[in-house]
Each structure stands twice: as C-alpha cells, then as structure tokens.
Amino acid sequence: MATLSVWKFDTATGADDAGRTLQALHDRALITVHDAAVVSWAADDKKPKTRSLDESIGALGGAFWGFLLGLIFFVPLLGTAIGLATGALTASLRDVGIDDAFIDRVRESVTPGTSALFVLSSDAVTDEVRKAFAGTEMELIETNLSADDERALREAFVG
C-alpha cells in the first residue's frame, strides 16, 4: 500500500533538504518513492513555488501535482467561481483517499516562511528512515491510500 504524505517544515528551505535525504534513501532502496513534489514558500512571497522532486521518479506526473498543489494553494486565491468549477475534480480526489480535511490541514499548515515535501511512497524501512530524519523539525500530515485508491489515482492523472 502506498502512502501519500505531506511533511511540513518551519523554514522555506527545509523541504529541499529533506528531499535530498529522501532521494538518498530511495537510491539505497530504503524507501520506494513513487513520486514527490516540493513546495517552498518564502516569507515575503504571496504564493509558494512548486516543483517535482525528481523528474526521473514521476509515477503520477505533473498533472497530478499541478492539480493537487493548485487546489491547495492557488484555488483559494482565484475566487469562488473557479473554486466551484473544481468541485467535481475534488470529488474524484475523495474517491482516492484525499479528502477535504486533508486539503484543509495542508492549506492551514503550509504558510509563508515554511515549506513542504509531498511524497507518494511505500516499502519504507522505518528504522532507517527515522534515523535519516532524526533531529529534523517537521510536522507530518499523512493519508494512507489503499492499492485500489493508488491505482485509481494513477488512472485519473496518468491515463
């Protein structure tokens, strides 16, 4: 079963540092990273910057991250009309385990001056992952996806 998780850091660069650690763990087969994205939000910026962690991993692709990160960070800025237009799409996210409560928690937690690492992963060697992140200040918001949810997510965004 894959896990979609969001790791929030209290600095605008924390997610970049964690991404490098996560990539090293993936390269050593201590966690399987199916896809990941980084959100960095400088304290004086109106909106965050987003990017894929590593283009070579990318199981879900840019369409998924663009939609999810846009829904969390940019739709509230665009107004009610655009927000209403995304209703059907957000309903499909609920079908794959990403509900309004998850979106709201992330939206409230990731604010100017912080950063976040969004990761779809599985098969973690938990003790090794814990060691690698020991001493790292972060807040973990997570939702578990069943195998069916992961398959539906891939089909919805990859085709």
C-alpha positions in Angstrom: 0.0 0.0 0.0 1.3 3.5 -0.9 1.2 6.4 1.4 0.6 10.0 0.3 2.2 12.2 2.9 3.0 15.8 3.4 6.0 16.8 5.5 5.9 20.4 6.6 9.0 22.3 7.7 9.2 25.6 9.6 11.7 27.1 7.0 11.3 27.8 3.4 14.3 25.5 2.6 13.5 22.6 4.9 11.7 20.6 2.2 14.6 20.9 -0.2 16.9 19.5 2.4 14.5 16.7 3.3 14.0 15.9 -0.4 17.8 15.3 -0.8 17.7 12.9 2.2 14.6 11.2 0.8 16.2 10.8 -2.6 19.3 9.2 -0.9 17.1 6.8 1.0 15.3 5.9 -2.3 18.6 5.3 -4.1 19.6 2.9 -1.3 16.3 1.0 -1.6 15.3 2.0 2.0 12.0 3.5 0.8 10.2 3.4 -2.6 9.4 6.9 -3.7 6.8 6.7 -6.5 6.6 10.4 -6.9 7.3 13.6 -4.9 7.0 17.4 -5.1 8.4 20.3 -3.1 6.6 23.4 -2.1 8.8 26.3 -0.9 7.1 29.5 0.4 9.4 32.4 1.2 8.1 34.6 4.0 7.7 37.6 1.7 6.1 35.8 -1.2 2.3 35.9 -1.9 2.3 32.3 -3.1 4.6 29.3 -2.9 6.9 27.9 -5.6 6.3 24.2 -6.5 8.4 21.7 -8.4 8.8 17.9 -8.8 11.4 16.4 -6.5 13.0 14.3 -9.3 11.7 14.1 -12.8 13.1 10.5 -13.1 10.7 9.2 -10.5 7.4 10.8 -11.5 4.8 7.9 -11.5 1.9 10.3 -11.3 3.2 13.1 -13.4 3.0 16.9 -13.4 -0.8 16.9 -14.0 -1.5 15.3 -10.6 0.9 17.6 -8.6 -0.2 20.6 -10.6 -3.9 19.9 -9.8 -3.4 18.9 -6.1 -1.0 21.8 -5.3 -3.1 24.2 -7.3 -6.2 23.1 -5.4 -4.5 23.5 -2.0 -2.5 26.8 -2.6 -3.9 28.6 -5.6 -7.7 28.0 -5.9 -8.4 29.9 -2.7 -6.6 32.9 -4.3 -8.7 32.7 -7.5 -12.1 33.1 -6.0 -15.4 31.3 -5.6 -16.2 30.8 -9.3 -13.0 28.9 -10.0 -13.4 27.0 -6.7 -16.9 25.9 -7.7 -15.6 24.6 -11.0 -13.2 22.3 -9.3 -16.0 20.6 -7.3 -16.2 17.5 -9.5 -12.5 17.1 -9.6 -12.2 17.3 -5.8 -14.9 14.7 -5.5 -12.7 12.4 -7.6 -9.8 13.0 -5.1 -12.0 12.0 -2.3 -12.6 8.7 -4.1 -8.8 8.0 -3.9 -8.4 9.0 -0.2 -7.6 12.7 -0.5 -10.5 14.4 1.3 -11.4 18.0 2.2 -9.9 17.6 5.8 -6.6 16.6 4.3 -6.6 19.5 1.9 -7.6 21.9 4.7 -4.9 20.6 7.1 -2.2 21.2 4.5 -3.6 24.6 3.5 -3.6 25.7 7.1 -0.2 24.3 7.9 1.9 25.3 4.9 2.1 29.1 5.1 4.6 31.8 4.1 8.0 31.1 5.6 7.5 27.3 5.5 8.0 24.5 3.0 6.5 21.1 2.4 7.5 17.8 0.8 4.7 15.9 -0.8 5.5 12.2 -1.2 3.8 9.1 -2.6 5.8 6.2 -1.1 5.8 2.6 0.0 8.0 -0.1 1.4 9.9 2.1 3.9 12.5 0.5 6.2 11.0 2.5 9.0 14.0 2.4 11.4 16.4 3.6 8.6 14.0 6.4 7.5 13.7 7.5 11.2 17.5 7.6 11.6 17.9 9.6 8.4 15.5 12.2 9.6 16.5 12.2 13.3 16.7 15.8 14.6 14.7 17.2 11.7 12.0 19.5 12.8 8.9 18.7 10.8 5.2 18.1 11.1 3.9 15.0 9.3 0.4 15.1 7.8 -0.4 11.8 6.2 -3.2 9.8 4.5 -2.9 6.2 3.6 -4.0 5.1 0.2 -5.2 1.5 -0.5 -3.9 -0.3 -3.5 -7.3 0.4 -5.2 -7.0 4.1 -4.3 -3.4 4.3 -5.7 -4.5 2.6 -8.9 -7.5 5.0 -9.3 -5.2 8.0 -8.7 -2.7 6.8 -11.3 -5.5 6.2 -13.8 -7.1 9.6 -13.1 -3.8 11.5 -13.7 -1.6 9.4 -15.9 -4.2 7.8 -18.1 
